[in-house]
Every structure is written in structure tokens, then in C-alpha cells.
Amino acid sequence: MSLTLTKMVHTPVLVDEVVEALNIRPGKRYVDCTLGGGGHALAVLSKLQHSCELLGIDSDPEAIRIAQHNLYDYFESTVIINDNFYNLENICKETDFQPVDGILFDLGLSSLQLATAERGFSFQNSGPLDMRFNPDEQLTAADIVNKLPESKLAQLIYIYGEEPFANKIAKNIVNSRPVTDTADLAAIVINTVGEQHGKIHPATRTFQALRIAVNRELDHLTSALEQSLHCLAPGGRLAVISYHSLEDRIVKNFMLRETRACICPANLPECRCKHTPQFILINKHPMIPTDSEIAINPRSRSAKLRIAQKL
Ligand SMILES: C[S@@+](CC[C@H](N)C(=O)[O-])C[C@H]1O[C@@H](n2cnc3c(N)ncnc32)[C@H](O)[C@@H]1O
């Protein structure tokens, strides 16, 4: 599948806030763990022109191709790697890109992935039920939808989609098997829960659940956050943009835990955890887009940016 480069537009979310959050300085190294089309990366690199370096990671080879095109002017300051960010520490070691002064995660999927019906992320279009960020991975959304026992499917939709009608949706999916098309799945969900009333399309939660499961998003995020602690130099910044409560909870709990001296209940005298704080929080409450950013880029409406600094 090949896209026309000129059509590729993904507006980076909270871009000024991210540049500020990473505290970009000359001669320093920054990692963009979710390179996408390179929107944030370009903002980071252009802040000081050619005087800082950036390592960009994305598991989607198509995103890598687009980012290489968009970051061409900075190719001497940029290392681009097609890999999963759960390999963050290894990637930094293997590319000798360490220690690192700032790490960015802009989670989820890009507008480009969403707009490409063949990738199977969108309930607005007809396409194969795929949803893999990396097409070399085995598991697709169709495997989950067609092979999981009804109770497990309901559990998955409930937990990863926080969908209150998960049981009914799973039942109707199982009764409609095989389901291989995104539009057919969206229709099953609409037939189960009814047409859209509020701002959120009825299939949003089911599609979110499947995407999270296909890409093991929460496990990979948890692992990569831990690794970021080892990669960051003292004073280095960690900035994470999340788009739903499951991701945000993981980021928030991780940052809070790593700001505490001891995580044992009541800091017991016999405590042996010897946990020393690793971070200070730069913003106590997450930053969110302004109304004007949301008006220009509606995709930003659920974004939350959390920032911490390594001690
Ligand atoms: C919201 S987009 C990033 C957009 C980017 N910040 C920009 O401005 O163009 C998220 C990107 O992260 C990638 N991604 C998601 N999970 C990943 C993972 N575990 N490892 C590497 N890349 C991942 C997706 O393929 C997607 O391209």
C-alpha cells in the first residue's frame, strides 16, 4: 500500500507545549518514540536548527517512510528506526544514542493511519479488520473478533474499551461471524447499542479495545516508561501525550510512583524497598489543548500531556 506523500497531513498535538516540555538545548539528544509523520520531531529539530540530535522510532514502516521524507532537511541530525518502543533501551544502546536528554511519547495512532481504510483502524470506512501498527506482526483484529470465545471477547471490549454494552456487543459479533470488514463491525455495534447521540461514535470504544489488544499497547507503554528511566540523563525530560483514560492512568501512576521516596505503605521503618525518587513532576495536572487548538484539530480534544524530569 502506498500513499501520495503530498496528501499526508498529521497535525501534531500540543506541539508548542511539547517543544517547551522537552527543554531543547544545543548539543543534546532527544528521542521521539512515536515518530509518526515526524510532526513533533520536526518542531524539535527546527527549534535550534541543526544543533541537537533526534532518534525517531515507529513500529509502522509506512510512518517511517513518511517521516524520512518530512525530516529530510535534518537527515544529518536524525536517526530513524523502524521498531517497537518496547525495545527503547536496546535501540538507544545499539545506535549509541545515549544518554538521552528528552523522550517523547505521542500515543495511539496518527490521522494518516486512521484515514487509510486498508489499515482497518476506522469505523467510518470499509476496510479489512486489521489494526496492526506493524504489518509484520501476526495478530489482526479479525483474529480476535472471529476466534475469541464470546466471554473473552466481552471482557476485552469491556476492559480495553470501557464499554458498558460489551456483553451485548460480543454476543452480536459472535452471532455474525465471520466479521472481516470494519464497516460490518461498526454496523453490528450500532445495531446493538443504537445510533450516535453524543459526540462519540458508538463504535469508538469497541474499535479502541481491539486496537489496544492487537498492538498490546498498554503492556508496551508500561515497559517503555520503565526503560525511559534508564535512558534519561539527569535533568532529562519525559513528555507523554495520551488520548484515553487507560493510557493516562498508566502514565500518571508511573510518574507519581517515581516521584516518591518510598512506595511501601506508611513508609514503615522496616521498609527495605530503598526506593529513591527518580523524577520531579513538571506539571502537577496534565496540559490539555486550548479551545482554538481543538477547533483546528478536533483529534486533539482528548489529549493530555504529562511531563516529568529525571533527578
Ligand atoms: C499519534 S501518532 C504520532 C504522530 C507524531 N507525533 C507526529 O507528530 O507526526 C502515533 C505513532 O506511534 C506509533 N506507535 C504506536 N505504538 C507504537 C509502539 N509500541 N512502538 C513504536 N511506534 C508506535 C504509531 O505507528 C503512530 O505512527
The ligand as a MOL file (V3000), in Angstrom:
LIG
                    3D

  0  0  0     0  0            999 V3000
M  V30 BEGIN CTAB
M  V30 COUNTS 27 29 0 0 0
M  V30 BEGIN ATOM
M  V30 1 C -0.1510 9.8130 17.2980 0
M  V30 2 S 0.9730 9.1190 16.1760 0 CHG=1
M  V30 3 C 2.4020 10.1200 16.3520 0
M  V30 4 C 2.3680 11.3330 15.4790 0
M  V30 5 C 3.6360 12.1650 15.5660 0
M  V30 6 N 3.8600 12.6740 16.8960 0
M  V30 7 C 3.6060 13.3260 14.5940 0
M  V30 8 O 3.6170 14.4670 15.0350 0
M  V30 9 O 3.5760 13.0640 13.3900 0 CHG=-1
M  V30 10 C 1.4870 7.6760 16.9990 0
M  V30 11 C 2.5210 6.8570 16.2310 0
M  V30 12 O 3.0770 5.9230 17.1610 0
M  V30 13 C 3.2870 4.6970 16.5240 0
M  V30 14 N 3.2840 3.6890 17.5810 0
M  V30 15 C 2.2540 3.3090 18.3660 0
M  V30 16 N 2.6570 2.3690 19.2320 0
M  V30 17 C 3.9790 2.1670 18.9990 0
M  V30 18 C 4.9560 1.3240 19.5920 0
M  V30 19 N 4.6620 0.4850 20.6010 0
M  V30 20 N 6.2230 1.3840 19.1240 0
M  V30 21 C 6.5450 2.2380 18.1020 0
M  V30 22 N 5.6510 3.0370 17.4960 0
M  V30 23 C 4.3850 3.0120 17.9520 0
M  V30 24 C 2.1560 4.5810 15.5300 0
M  V30 25 O 2.5160 3.7250 14.4660 0
M  V30 26 C 1.9770 6.0360 15.0790 0
M  V30 27 O 2.7110 6.2940 13.9150 0
M  V30 END ATOM
M  V30 BEGIN BOND
M  V30 1 1 1 2
M  V30 2 1 2 3
M  V30 3 1 2 10
M  V30 4 1 3 4
M  V30 5 1 4 5
M  V30 6 1 5 6
M  V30 7 1 5 7
M  V30 8 2 7 8
M  V30 9 1 7 9
M  V30 10 1 10 11
M  V30 11 1 11 12
M  V30 12 1 11 26
M  V30 13 1 12 13
M  V30 14 1 13 14
M  V30 15 1 13 24
M  V30 16 1 14 15
M  V30 17 1 14 23
M  V30 18 2 15 16
M  V30 19 1 16 17
M  V30 20 1 17 18
M  V30 21 2 17 23
M  V30 22 1 18 19
M  V30 23 2 18 20
M  V30 24 1 20 21
M  V30 25 2 21 22
M  V30 26 1 22 23
M  V30 27 1 24 25
M  V30 28 1 24 26
M  V30 29 1 26 27
M  V30 END BOND
M  V30 END CTAB
M  END
